[in-house]
Amino acid sequence: MTDLIGGAGQVLDPAAVRASVLARLAAEDLGGKRVCLVVPDATRSCPLPLLLDAVHEALHGRAAAVTVLIALGTHAPMTDEQLRQHLGGPYPGFEVRNHEWWRPAALVSLGLIGEERVAQLSEGRMRRAVEVTLNRAVAEHDVCLVIGPVFPHEVVGFSGGNKYFFPGVAGQEIIDFSHWLGALITSAEIIGTRGITPVRALIDEAAAMIPSRRLALCLVVQSGTGALHAAAFGTPEQAWAACADVSARTHVQYRDAPVRRVVSVIPGKYDDMWTGAKGFYKVEPIVADGGEVIIYAPHITRISAMHPEIEEIGYHCRDYFVRQWDRFSAQHWGVLAHSTHLHGAGTWDPVDGERPRVRVTLATGIPEQVVRGANLGYRDPATIDLEALAADPDTLVVPQAGEVLFRLNAAGTAR
């Protein structure tokens, strides 16, 4: 059974949210149990201080132990100061850990998903077994409670639910595997797709192998704020489905016609292009063929500290890699997936080379030679006049870009 409060167009009172969390956790068999709370990092809008304060009241002195595990995926670890700002607290008796995806000793294998099953789940796109590894804290606790938002997502359709396990606290192999499956479908095709996408099916299959009991408090958050539109408690599958339905009616804006140029203004919570690229994913579907997306982020000074190889590989369309697979198959597939996501749709063949559908231009603090070396356009951010661009009828300026998806109504032709 899933408990849902709120809905599209609503803003929940924090006191009501707190009361709901306390009531739901009081009804669960958590006494004497070891509980692992899996929560997002700071790249997701989420009122964690409000929620964790309620969870602490419900579990402190009742649960045998509580670990707060930050679902980094393959993002950089959060510092102690960043964690204090992100989580609130202090929470006596709670242990806080970053997910150390880079450290084999922090991971445990749950077994394999066989190649035939992978072929079924991926609808024939992949036929290769994958080892299911994740943070051992998940397997070593009695109960795992996911607390996190649901947004349109470039790899899985809508984020949240079991995605906080895979890729949130998973090992790199299955992270790479799931992201490459999404890249084969393409970001523009899968982002904002409701229901069980092939990537969601793979994630759910892996999550079913977790020995701990799984629960989730899924959220629909007002983008850029801590306000909540809705919250659902239940199994990860049920709570996610309830919130994905609300997110689809909250975080997707529709337009009647494509635009020639979009300027995505990237908020400070995205501190590199690995995360700031969300400002492209969410607007690609509305850009006209031959159009341009400008990523405006003067505060971003690097592509990725955790994945420096992206500067050598560069940004390319899916077919650039698929049609030269012998050349690229040994690279981390998650890096290749990220490459395709920020490049967007396009074609490649050995005669004509690469033909992107849209142009991607970075107006950031990243040096020009690095940007152009990564196969992206460059513009000095000092030359960007947001007010003038907003007055241009052929330009859409998107503030706080990265969480709200823009799509065309059925009559539109861009994708």
GUGU-561169 format. One record per residue (C-alpha): residue number from 1; x, y, z. Coordinates in pm, 1 decimal. Example, Ala and Ser with C-alpha at 12.3 -4.5 7.8 and 13.67 -1.06 7.14 Angstrom:
<r nr="1" x="1230.0" y="-450.0" z="780.0"/>
<r nr="2" x="1367.0" y="-106.0" z="714.0"/>
# end
This chain:
<r nr="1" x="0.0" y="0.0" z="0.0"/>
<r nr="2" x="128.1" y="347.4" z="-91.7"/>
<r nr="3" x="41.5" y="659.0" z="105.8"/>
<r nr="4" x="41.5" y="971.6" z="-114.0"/>
<r nr="5" x="-7.6" y="1322.8" z="17.1"/>
<r nr="6" x="-27.2" y="1630.4" z="-204.2"/>
<r nr="7" x="-35.3" y="1641.9" z="-582.3"/>
<r nr="8" x="32.4" y="1852.4" z="-890.4"/>
<r nr="9" x="-34.6" y="2220.3" z="-826.5"/>
<r nr="10" x="-22.3" y="2180.7" z="-449.3"/>
<r nr="11" x="239.7" y="2291.5" z="-196.9"/>
<r nr="12" x="249.0" y="2087.3" z="120.9"/>
<r nr="13" x="273.6" y="2245.4" z="463.7"/>
<r nr="14" x="603.5" y="2137.6" z="627.0"/>
<r nr="15" x="420.3" y="2048.7" z="947.8"/>
<r nr="16" x="192.2" y="1814.0" z="753.5"/>
<r nr="17" x="493.0" y="1652.4" z="586.5"/>
<r nr="18" x="660.8" y="1600.8" z="921.5"/>
<r nr="19" x="345.7" y="1451.7" z="1073.2"/>
<r nr="20" x="307.9" y="1214.8" z="778.4"/>
<r nr="21" x="668.5" y="1092.5" z="805.4"/>
<r nr="22" x="633.8" y="1035.0" z="1179.4"/>
<r nr="23" x="306.9" y="845.1" z="1135.6"/>
<r nr="24" x="434.1" y="621.1" z="856.6"/>
<r nr="25" x="757.4" y="531.2" z="1032.5"/>
<r nr="26" x="572.3" y="467.9" z="1358.9"/>
<r nr="27" x="360.7" y="210.5" z="1175.3"/>
<r nr="28" x="662.3" y="21.3" z="1038.0"/>
<r nr="29" x="843.1" y="-263.2" z="1214.6"/>
<r nr="30" x="1170.2" y="-78.3" z="1274.4"/>
<r nr="31" x="1230.0" y="-137.1" z="1645.6"/>
<r nr="32" x="1573.2" y="-291.6" z="1702.7"/>
<r nr="33" x="1643.6" y="-289.5" z="1328.8"/>
<r nr="34" x="1953.4" y="-157.9" z="1152.8"/>
<r nr="35" x="1829.0" y="105.6" z="908.6"/>
<r nr="36" x="2013.9" y="252.2" z="609.9"/>
<r nr="37" x="1880.0" y="583.5" z="478.5"/>
<r nr="38" x="1975.5" y="635.7" z="113.4"/>
<r nr="39" x="1955.9" y="1004.5" z="22.8"/>
<r nr="40" x="2061.1" y="1221.1" z="-276.3"/>
<r nr="41" x="2362.4" y="1447.7" z="-296.1"/>
<r nr="42" x="2332.3" y="1823.0" z="-340.8"/>
<r nr="43" x="2268.1" y="1800.3" z="-716.7"/>
<r nr="44" x="1900.6" y="1728.3" z="-640.6"/>
<r nr="45" x="1652.1" y="1976.7" z="-493.5"/>
<r nr="46" x="1529.5" y="1813.1" z="-174.1"/>
<r nr="47" x="1434.6" y="1943.0" z="174.4"/>
<r nr="48" x="1652.1" y="1690.2" z="356.8"/>
<r nr="49" x="1685.0" y="1892.5" z="681.5"/>
<r nr="50" x="1305.6" y="1881.5" z="723.1"/>
<r nr="51" x="1279.4" y="1514.1" z="636.0"/>
<r nr="52" x="1580.7" y="1384.2" z="826.3"/>
<r nr="53" x="1479.5" y="1574.4" z="1137.8"/>
<r nr="54" x="1147.5" y="1388.4" z="1131.6"/>
<r nr="55" x="1318.1" y="1056.2" z="1058.6"/>
<r nr="56" x="1559.2" y="1115.4" z="1346.6"/>
<r nr="57" x="1270.3" y="1176.1" z="1584.9"/>
<r nr="58" x="1102.7" y="856.6" z="1463.2"/>
<r nr="59" x="1410.2" y="631.3" z="1479.5"/>
<r nr="60" x="1648.4" y="766.3" z="1744.7"/>
<r nr="61" x="1648.2" y="528.8" z="2040.5"/>
<r nr="62" x="1422.2" y="289.2" z="1851.0"/>
<r nr="63" x="1633.6" y="155.0" z="1565.8"/>
<r nr="64" x="1946.0" y="-40.9" z="1660.3"/>
<r nr="65" x="2158.6" y="167.3" z="1422.0"/>
<r nr="66" x="2100.1" y="423.2" z="1147.9"/>
<r nr="67" x="2336.1" y="499.9" z="859.5"/>
<r nr="68" x="2277.6" y="789.2" z="619.4"/>
<r nr="69" x="2431.2" y="693.4" z="283.8"/>
<r nr="70" x="2479.0" y="966.5" z="22.0"/>
<r nr="71" x="2384.6" y="834.0" z="-322.6"/>
<r nr="72" x="2665.1" y="986.1" z="-527.2"/>
<r nr="73" x="2644.4" y="756.8" z="-827.3"/>
<r nr="74" x="2986.1" y="849.5" z="-967.6"/>
<r nr="75" x="2975.2" y="1212.7" z="-851.8"/>
<r nr="76" x="3245.8" y="1363.5" z="-630.6"/>
<r nr="77" x="3216.9" y="1297.2" z="-254.9"/>
<r nr="78" x="3065.7" y="1570.4" z="-39.3"/>
<r nr="79" x="3281.4" y="1745.9" z="220.3"/>
<r nr="80" x="3185.1" y="1764.0" z="587.7"/>
<r nr="81" x="3075.0" y="2125.5" z="546.2"/>
<r nr="82" x="2870.6" y="2043.2" z="236.7"/>
<r nr="83" x="2705.0" y="1757.5" z="423.8"/>
<r nr="84" x="2613.8" y="1984.0" z="716.1"/>
<r nr="85" x="2447.5" y="2231.6" z="481.7"/>
<r nr="86" x="2278.1" y="1961.0" z="276.8"/>
<r nr="87" x="2149.9" y="1736.9" z="555.4"/>
<r nr="88" x="2093.6" y="1975.5" z="844.4"/>
<r nr="89" x="2129.9" y="1825.3" z="1187.7"/>
<r nr="90" x="2323.6" y="1723.4" z="1386.0"/>
<r nr="91" x="2150.0" y="1388.3" z="1424.7"/>
<r nr="92" x="2290.3" y="1209.5" z="1731.7"/>
<r nr="93" x="2326.4" y="837.0" z="1672.6"/>
<r nr="94" x="2318.0" y="866.1" z="1292.0"/>
<r nr="95" x="2632.4" y="781.0" z="1095.9"/>
<r nr="96" x="2675.4" y="969.6" z="766.3"/>
<r nr="97" x="2876.6" y="820.0" z="478.7"/>
<r nr="98" x="2950.4" y="913.2" z="120.3"/>
<r nr="99" x="2901.7" y="626.5" z="-123.9"/>
<r nr="100" x="3259.9" y="527.9" z="-207.0"/>
<r nr="101" x="3193.2" y="393.5" z="-554.9"/>
<r nr="102" x="3565.7" y="405.2" z="-636.5"/>
<r nr="103" x="3668.5" y="175.5" z="-344.5"/>
<r nr="104" x="3614.6" y="-199.4" z="-406.0"/>
<r nr="105" x="3617.5" y="-277.3" z="-32.5"/>
<r nr="106" x="3306.9" y="-59.3" z="11.4"/>
<r nr="107" x="3109.9" y="-274.8" z="-233.4"/>
<r nr="108" x="2951.5" y="-618.8" z="-228.1"/>
<r nr="109" x="2833.7" y="-839.9" z="-514.1"/>
<r nr="110" x="2475.2" y="-966.3" z="-511.6"/>
<r nr="111" x="2524.3" y="-1191.7" z="-814.6"/>
<r nr="112" x="2467.4" y="-1169.7" z="-1188.0"/>
<r nr="113" x="2185.1" y="-1076.6" z="-1419.5"/>
<r nr="114" x="2238.5" y="-1323.4" z="-1703.7"/>
<r nr="115" x="2277.0" y="-1229.9" z="-2067.1"/>
<r nr="116" x="1940.4" y="-1373.0" z="-2174.0"/>
<r nr="117" x="1761.1" y="-1180.0" z="-1902.0"/>
<r nr="118" x="1951.4" y="-864.2" z="-1996.8"/>
<r nr="119" x="1838.2" y="-913.5" z="-2356.3"/>
<r nr="120" x="1476.1" y="-935.1" z="-2237.8"/>
<r nr="121" x="1499.2" y="-631.4" z="-2010.5"/>
<r nr="122" x="1679.8" y="-420.9" z="-2270.9"/>
<r nr="123" x="1438.9" y="-521.3" z="-2548.4"/>
<r nr="124" x="1726.0" y="-673.0" z="-2742.6"/>
<r nr="125" x="1961.2" y="-375.9" z="-2725.8"/>
<r nr="126" x="2217.8" y="-555.4" z="-2508.6"/>
<r nr="127" x="2304.2" y="-921.1" z="-2458.3"/>
<r nr="128" x="2569.8" y="-945.8" z="-2191.2"/>
<r nr="129" x="2564.4" y="-1054.5" z="-1826.6"/>
<r nr="130" x="2620.9" y="-783.1" z="-1566.7"/>
<r nr="131" x="2740.8" y="-818.4" z="-1209.0"/>
<r nr="132" x="2516.9" y="-648.4" z="-954.4"/>
<r nr="133" x="2735.7" y="-468.4" z="-701.3"/>
<r nr="134" x="2639.8" y="-199.0" z="-455.5"/>
<r nr="135" x="2748.3" y="-38.9" z="-131.0"/>
<r nr="136" x="2780.6" y="-308.7" z="132.7"/>
<r nr="137" x="2598.9" y="-89.1" z="386.4"/>
<r nr="138" x="2277.3" y="-158.2" z="195.4"/>
<r nr="139" x="2318.5" y="-534.8" z="227.8"/>
<r nr="140" x="2435.8" y="-518.7" z="589.9"/>
<r nr="141" x="2132.1" y="-330.6" z="723.5"/>
<r nr="142" x="1793.3" y="-486.6" z="791.0"/>
<r nr="143" x="1591.7" y="-209.9" z="626.5"/>
<r nr="144" x="1684.1" y="40.2" z="354.7"/>
<r nr="145" x="1476.0" y="355.7" z="327.9"/>
<r nr="146" x="1522.2" y="566.7" z="14.8"/>
<r nr="147" x="1443.6" y="935.1" z="66.1"/>
<r nr="148" x="1460.8" y="1142.0" z="-249.0"/>
<r nr="149" x="1289.9" y="1332.2" z="-528.6"/>
<r nr="150" x="1151.6" y="1223.6" z="-863.2"/>
<r nr="151" x="1235.8" y="1430.6" z="-1172.5"/>
<r nr="152" x="1241.9" y="1366.4" z="-1548.7"/>
<r nr="153" x="1570.9" y="1189.7" z="-1617.3"/>
<r nr="154" x="1790.6" y="1142.6" z="-1923.2"/>
<r nr="155" x="1886.0" y="779.5" z="-1855.9"/>
<r nr="156" x="1583.0" y="615.4" z="-1699.1"/>
<r nr="157" x="1278.4" y="831.2" z="-1785.9"/>
<r nr="158" x="1201.1" y="954.1" z="-1435.3"/>
<r nr="159" x="1450.6" y="941.4" z="-1150.1"/>
<r nr="160" x="1386.2" y="817.7" z="-797.4"/>
<r nr="161" x="1280.2" y="492.7" z="-633.5"/>
<r nr="162" x="1519.2" y="206.1" z="-698.2"/>
<r nr="163" x="1743.0" y="440.0" z="-896.6"/>
<r nr="164" x="1886.4" y="549.6" z="-562.2"/>
<r nr="165" x="2030.5" y="198.1" z="-533.1"/>
<r nr="166" x="2133.9" y="162.9" z="-897.7"/>
<r nr="167" x="2322.6" y="376.1" z="-988.4"/>
<r nr="168" x="2300.1" y="580.3" z="-666.4"/>
<r nr="169" x="2500.8" y="348.7" z="-440.1"/>
<r nr="170" x="2615.4" y="90.8" z="-695.5"/>
<r nr="171" x="2947.5" y="-28.3" z="-832.8"/>
<r nr="172" x="3081.0" y="119.3" z="-1153.3"/>
<r nr="173" x="3011.0" y="-181.4" z="-1377.6"/>
<r nr="174" x="2634.3" y="-173.4" z="-1339.3"/>
<r nr="175" x="2636.9" y="207.7" z="-1338.2"/>
<r nr="176" x="2816.6" y="205.7" z="-1672.7"/>
<r nr="177" x="2594.2" y="-72.9" z="-1802.7"/>
<r nr="178" x="2264.3" y="97.7" z="-1719.4"/>
<r nr="179" x="2379.6" y="434.6" z="-1849.7"/>
<r nr="180" x="2494.0" y="288.7" z="-2179.9"/>
<r nr="181" x="2158.3" y="117.5" z="-2221.4"/>
<r nr="182" x="1996.5" y="458.7" z="-2178.1"/>
<r nr="183" x="2239.2" y="609.6" z="-2428.6"/>
<r nr="184" x="2147.3" y="346.1" z="-2687.5"/>
<r nr="185" x="1785.7" y="457.5" z="-2654.2"/>
<r nr="186" x="1909.6" y="823.0" z="-2647.0"/>
<r nr="187" x="1839.8" y="1090.1" z="-2390.5"/>
<r nr="188" x="1591.6" y="1278.1" z="-2609.9"/>
<r nr="189" x="1387.3" y="959.7" z="-2655.5"/>
<r nr="190" x="1377.9" y="836.4" z="-2295.7"/>
<r nr="191" x="1374.4" y="1153.8" z="-2086.2"/>
<r nr="192" x="1034.8" y="1209.7" z="-1926.8"/>
<r nr="193" x="900.8" y="872.7" z="-2047.6"/>
<r nr="194" x="643.4" y="741.8" z="-1802.7"/>
<r nr="195" x="618.2" y="380.9" z="-1694.1"/>
<r nr="196" x="880.8" y="107.4" z="-1692.3"/>
<r nr="197" x="1149.5" y="189.9" z="-1947.4"/>
<r nr="198" x="1414.4" y="-71.9" z="-2030.4"/>
<r nr="199" x="1659.3" y="102.3" z="-1797.0"/>
<r nr="200" x="1402.0" y="112.7" z="-1515.7"/>
<r nr="201" x="1333.8" y="-257.7" z="-1574.5"/>
<r nr="202" x="1705.2" y="-335.1" z="-1536.1"/>
<r nr="203" x="1728.1" y="-125.1" z="-1219.6"/>
<r nr="204" x="1421.7" y="-291.5" z="-1066.2"/>
<r nr="205" x="1562.8" y="-635.1" z="-1149.5"/>
<r nr="206" x="1887.5" y="-550.2" z="-970.4"/>
<r nr="207" x="1706.7" y="-399.7" z="-671.1"/>
<r nr="208" x="1505.4" y="-719.5" z="-624.5"/>
<r nr="209" x="1836.6" y="-891.8" z="-543.3"/>
<r nr="210" x="1896.9" y="-671.6" z="-236.0"/>
<r nr="211" x="1854.9" y="-889.1" z="76.2"/>
<r nr="212" x="1734.5" y="-603.0" z="297.7"/>
<r nr="213" x="1376.3" y="-486.2" z="319.7"/>
<r nr="214" x="1329.2" y="-186.8" z="87.8"/>
<r nr="215" x="1109.0" y="114.3" z="158.1"/>
<r nr="216" x="1093.8" y="457.7" z="-2.8"/>
<r nr="217" x="976.9" y="807.6" z="74.7"/>
<r nr="218" x="957.6" y="953.2" z="-276.0"/>
<r nr="219" x="903.8" y="1323.5" z="-327.2"/>
<r nr="220" x="794.6" y="1573.2" z="-588.5"/>
<r nr="221" x="992.0" y="1888.3" z="-513.7"/>
<r nr="222" x="935.9" y="2236.4" z="-648.2"/>
<r nr="223" x="1241.3" y="2287.5" z="-868.1"/>
<r nr="224" x="1506.2" y="2506.7" z="-708.1"/>
<r nr="225" x="1335.2" y="2517.7" z="-368.9"/>
<r nr="226" x="1268.0" y="2291.3" z="-74.1"/>
<r nr="227" x="891.0" y="2308.8" z="-115.4"/>
<r nr="228" x="710.0" y="1979.6" z="-167.9"/>
<r nr="229" x="423.8" y="1920.3" z="-409.0"/>
<r nr="230" x="377.0" y="1557.7" z="-305.8"/>
<r nr="231" x="524.5" y="1275.1" z="-99.7"/>
<r nr="232" x="459.1" y="902.0" z="-125.7"/>
<r nr="233" x="561.0" y="624.9" z="115.1"/>
<r nr="234" x="567.9" y="254.5" z="33.5"/>
<r nr="235" x="783.0" y="12.0" z="-158.3"/>
<r nr="236" x="1029.2" y="185.9" z="-392.4"/>
<r nr="237" x="831.2" y="65.3" z="-692.9"/>
<r nr="238" x="495.5" y="188.7" z="-563.1"/>
<r nr="239" x="612.1" y="517.9" z="-413.3"/>
<r nr="240" x="812.1" y="600.3" z="-726.3"/>
<r nr="241" x="517.9" y="530.0" z="-958.0"/>
<r nr="242" x="290.5" y="758.3" z="-755.3"/>
<r nr="243" x="541.1" y="1044.2" z="-761.9"/>
<r nr="244" x="642.8" y="993.3" z="-1125.7"/>
<r nr="245" x="280.2" y="1056.8" z="-1219.9"/>
<r nr="246" x="282.0" y="1384.3" z="-1023.9"/>
<r nr="247" x="624.9" y="1482.4" z="-1158.1"/>
<r nr="248" x="504.0" y="1433.1" z="-1515.8"/>
<r nr="249" x="234.2" y="1692.6" z="-1446.6"/>
<r nr="250" x="468.1" y="1924.2" z="-1255.5"/>
<r nr="251" x="816.1" y="1916.7" z="-1407.3"/>
<r nr="252" x="733.6" y="1912.2" z="-1779.5"/>
<r nr="253" x="656.9" y="2230.4" z="-1973.1"/>
<r nr="254" x="514.2" y="2206.6" z="-2324.2"/>
<r nr="255" x="565.3" y="2442.4" z="-2617.2"/>
<r nr="256" x="382.3" y="2462.0" z="-2948.2"/>
<r nr="257" x="686.1" y="2516.8" z="-3171.6"/>
<r nr="258" x="1062.1" y="2456.7" z="-3167.0"/>
<r nr="259" x="1298.6" y="2742.1" z="-3079.6"/>
<r nr="260" x="1619.0" y="2833.6" z="-3261.1"/>
<r nr="261" x="1820.8" y="2899.2" z="-2949.2"/>
<r nr="262" x="1797.4" y="2811.6" z="-2580.7"/>
<r nr="263" x="2013.6" y="2963.8" z="-2309.0"/>
<r nr="264" x="2022.2" y="2738.8" z="-2002.9"/>
<r nr="265" x="2129.1" y="2929.0" z="-1691.5"/>
<r nr="266" x="2291.4" y="2669.6" z="-1466.7"/>
<r nr="267" x="2245.9" y="2703.7" z="-1087.8"/>
<r nr="268" x="2537.2" y="2681.9" z="-846.3"/>
<r nr="269" x="2447.4" y="2335.1" z="-719.4"/>
<r nr="270" x="2595.2" y="2197.2" z="-1041.8"/>
<r nr="271" x="2968.1" y="2260.6" z="-1001.9"/>
<r nr="272" x="3103.8" y="2086.5" z="-1313.3"/>
<r nr="273" x="2979.3" y="2001.7" z="-1661.0"/>
<r nr="274" x="2922.4" y="1638.3" z="-1565.1"/>
<r nr="275" x="2627.7" y="1757.2" z="-1356.6"/>
<r nr="276" x="2561.9" y="2094.0" z="-1523.8"/>
<r nr="277" x="2493.4" y="1913.0" z="-1851.3"/>
<r nr="278" x="2140.6" y="1861.0" z="-1720.3"/>
<r nr="279" x="2077.7" y="2210.3" z="-1852.3"/>
<r nr="280" x="2111.3" y="2063.1" z="-2202.0"/>
<r nr="281" x="1926.2" y="1734.8" z="-2148.4"/>
<r nr="282" x="1611.6" y="1910.4" z="-2032.2"/>
<r nr="283" x="1585.5" y="2145.3" z="-2331.6"/>
<r nr="284" x="1716.7" y="1937.6" z="-2623.9"/>
<r nr="285" x="1366.4" y="1818.3" z="-2726.4"/>
<r nr="286" x="1242.9" y="2171.8" z="-2809.1"/>
<r nr="287" x="1541.2" y="2297.0" z="-3011.2"/>
<r nr="288" x="1488.3" y="2325.1" z="-3386.7"/>
<r nr="289" x="1710.9" y="2128.2" z="-3622.6"/>
<r nr="290" x="2029.6" y="2328.8" z="-3668.8"/>
<r nr="291" x="1957.0" y="2530.9" z="-3355.0"/>
<r nr="292" x="2179.3" y="2600.1" z="-3056.1"/>
<r nr="293" x="2184.8" y="2544.0" z="-2681.1"/>
<r nr="294" x="2408.7" y="2777.7" z="-2482.7"/>
<r nr="295" x="2505.6" y="2651.3" z="-2138.7"/>
<r nr="296" x="2561.4" y="2964.9" z="-1930.5"/>
<r nr="297" x="2757.2" y="2882.3" z="-1616.3"/>
<r nr="298" x="3045.6" y="3118.9" z="-1537.1"/>
<r nr="299" x="3097.2" y="2937.6" z="-1204.6"/>
<r nr="300" x="3182.6" y="2604.9" z="-1372.6"/>
<r nr="301" x="3557.3" y="2576.5" z="-1434.6"/>
<r nr="302" x="3602.5" y="2209.3" z="-1524.0"/>
<r nr="303" x="3429.9" y="1933.9" z="-1715.4"/>
<r nr="304" x="3475.8" y="1662.8" z="-1451.9"/>
<r nr="305" x="3737.3" y="1600.1" z="-1184.2"/>
<r nr="306" x="3609.7" y="1245.0" z="-1130.9"/>
<r nr="307" x="3602.3" y="1155.0" z="-1501.8"/>
<r nr="308" x="3892.5" y="1341.4" z="-1668.6"/>
<r nr="309" x="3892.0" y="1101.5" z="-1965.0"/>
<r nr="310" x="3587.0" y="1281.0" z="-2104.0"/>
<r nr="311" x="3819.9" y="1563.0" z="-2214.6"/>
<r nr="312" x="4009.7" y="1318.3" z="-2436.6"/>
<r nr="313" x="3704.6" y="1130.2" z="-2566.6"/>
<r nr="314" x="3505.0" y="1446.4" z="-2626.5"/>
<r nr="315" x="3132.2" y="1481.6" z="-2685.8"/>
<r nr="316" x="2975.8" y="1287.1" z="-2970.6"/>
<r nr="317" x="2646.6" y="1137.6" z="-3086.6"/>
<r nr="318" x="2551.2" y="777.3" z="-3015.6"/>
<r nr="319" x="2634.8" y="649.7" z="-3364.2"/>
<r nr="320" x="2989.0" y="789.4" z="-3340.9"/>
<r nr="321" x="3055.8" y="526.2" z="-3073.6"/>
<r nr="322" x="2826.8" y="245.0" z="-3190.4"/>
<r nr="323" x="2971.0" y="243.6" z="-3542.9"/>
<r nr="324" x="3327.3" y="248.4" z="-3409.1"/>
<r nr="325" x="3265.8" y="13.0" z="-3116.5"/>
<r nr="326" x="3598.0" y="-169.7" z="-3145.6"/>
<r nr="327" x="3768.5" y="162.5" z="-3083.6"/>
<r nr="328" x="3563.7" y="264.5" z="-2779.6"/>
<r nr="329" x="3430.1" y="-50.7" z="-2610.1"/>
<r nr="330" x="3714.1" y="-59.5" z="-2354.3"/>
<r nr="331" x="3625.9" y="287.5" z="-2223.1"/>
<r nr="332" x="3394.5" y="331.3" z="-1925.9"/>
<r nr="333" x="3048.7" y="304.7" z="-2078.1"/>
<r nr="334" x="2910.7" y="561.0" z="-1834.9"/>
<r nr="335" x="3155.7" y="817.4" z="-1972.1"/>
<r nr="336" x="3051.4" y="733.3" z="-2328.1"/>
<r nr="337" x="2687.7" y="770.3" z="-2224.1"/>
<r nr="338" x="2752.5" y="1112.9" z="-2072.9"/>
<r nr="339" x="2928.7" y="1210.6" z="-2394.7"/>
<r nr="340" x="2621.3" y="1129.8" z="-2602.9"/>
<r nr="341" x="2385.5" y="1300.6" z="-2359.8"/>
<r nr="342" x="2555.4" y="1640.2" z="-2380.3"/>
<r nr="343" x="2618.0" y="1615.9" z="-2754.8"/>
<r nr="344" x="2259.6" y="1521.2" z="-2834.9"/>
<r nr="345" x="2116.3" y="1353.8" z="-3141.9"/>
<r nr="346" x="2312.1" y="1326.8" z="-3463.2"/>
<r nr="347" x="2459.0" y="1093.7" z="-3723.0"/>
<r nr="348" x="2805.6" y="961.4" z="-3805.1"/>
<r nr="349" x="2954.1" y="768.6" z="-4092.8"/>
<r nr="350" x="3315.7" y="720.5" z="-4202.9"/>
<r nr="351" x="3270.4" y="931.9" z="-4516.0"/>
<r nr="352" x="3078.1" y="1237.1" z="-4396.8"/>
<r nr="353" x="3182.7" y="1222.5" z="-4031.8"/>
<r nr="354" x="2961.4" y="1357.2" z="-3755.4"/>
<r nr="355" x="2652.4" y="1568.6" z="-3812.4"/>
<r nr="356" x="2489.7" y="1697.6" z="-3492.2"/>
<r nr="357" x="2121.9" y="1788.0" z="-3489.9"/>
<r nr="358" x="2187.9" y="2091.8" z="-3267.8"/>
<r nr="359" x="2495.2" y="2288.7" z="-3162.7"/>
<r nr="360" x="2607.6" y="2292.9" z="-2799.4"/>
<r nr="361" x="2798.9" y="2600.0" z="-2681.2"/>
<r nr="362" x="2956.9" y="2638.3" z="-2338.3"/>
<r nr="363" x="2968.6" y="2987.4" z="-2187.4"/>
<r nr="364" x="3146.7" y="2879.9" z="-1870.6"/>
<r nr="365" x="3471.3" y="2927.0" z="-1681.8"/>
<r nr="366" x="3624.2" y="2627.3" z="-1860.3"/>
<r nr="367" x="3919.9" y="2733.1" z="-2079.5"/>
<r nr="368" x="3842.7" y="2768.8" z="-2449.6"/>
<r nr="369" x="4101.8" y="2511.4" z="-2557.8"/>
<r nr="370" x="3949.1" y="2250.9" z="-2325.8"/>
<r nr="371" x="3597.4" y="2318.9" z="-2452.3"/>
<r nr="372" x="3689.4" y="2307.2" z="-2820.5"/>
<r nr="373" x="3912.1" y="2006.1" z="-2760.4"/>
<r nr="374" x="3606.9" y="1824.9" z="-2624.3"/>
<r nr="375" x="3414.9" y="1892.4" z="-2949.4"/>
<r nr="376" x="3187.6" y="2163.7" z="-2808.4"/>
<r nr="377" x="3138.3" y="2526.1" z="-2906.3"/>
<r nr="378" x="3287.4" y="2802.3" z="-2691.6"/>
<r nr="379" x="3166.3" y="3147.8" z="-2598.6"/>
<r nr="380" x="3311.9" y="3389.7" z="-2347.0"/>
<r nr="381" x="3050.2" y="3414.9" z="-2069.3"/>
<r nr="382" x="3126.7" y="3787.8" z="-2038.1"/>
<r nr="383" x="2964.7" y="3836.6" z="-2380.4"/>
<r nr="384" x="2632.2" y="3689.3" z="-2268.6"/>
<r nr="385" x="2359.3" y="3950.3" z="-2210.9"/>
<r nr="386" x="2072.8" y="3752.5" z="-2061.0"/>
<r nr="387" x="1831.7" y="4046.8" z="-2070.5"/>
<r nr="388" x="1891.7" y="4105.8" z="-2440.2"/>
<r nr="389" x="1867.9" y="3735.8" z="-2518.8"/>
<r nr="390" x="1539.2" y="3707.8" z="-2330.6"/>
<r nr="391" x="1397.7" y="3983.8" z="-2554.3"/>
<r nr="392" x="1491.2" y="3791.2" z="-2870.5"/>
<r nr="393" x="1181.4" y="3610.3" z="-3007.8"/>
<r nr="394" x="1401.1" y="3327.8" z="-3140.5"/>
<r nr="395" x="1561.8" y="3263.7" z="-2799.8"/>
<r nr="396" x="1432.9" y="3100.1" z="-2482.7"/>
<r nr="397" x="1623.4" y="3177.2" z="-2162.0"/>
<r nr="398" x="1572.4" y="2909.0" z="-1895.9"/>
<r nr="399" x="1666.3" y="3016.3" z="-1541.1"/>
<r nr="400" x="1762.4" y="2751.1" z="-1285.3"/>
<r nr="401" x="1796.0" y="2498.6" z="-1566.9"/>
<r nr="402" x="1842.4" y="2128.0" z="-1505.4"/>
<r nr="403" x="1529.0" y="1990.6" z="-1341.8"/>
<r nr="404" x="1229.7" y="2101.8" z="-1550.3"/>
<r nr="405" x="1191.9" y="1925.3" z="-1886.1"/>
<r nr="406" x="1076.8" y="2114.0" z="-2195.8"/>
<r nr="407" x="890.0" y="1921.4" z="-2464.3"/>
<r nr="408" x="688.3" y="2000.0" z="-2773.1"/>
<r nr="409" x="318.1" y="1942.4" z="-2805.2"/>
<r nr="410" x="217.2" y="1673.9" z="-3053.5"/>
<r nr="411" x="224.4" y="1921.2" z="-3343.9"/>
<r nr="412" x="594.3" y="2000.5" z="-3293.2"/>
<r nr="413" x="867.5" y="1833.3" z="-3497.4"/>
<r nr="414" x="1188.3" y="1868.1" z="-3291.7"/>
<r nr="415" x="1287.5" y="1589.8" z="-3056.4"/>
# end
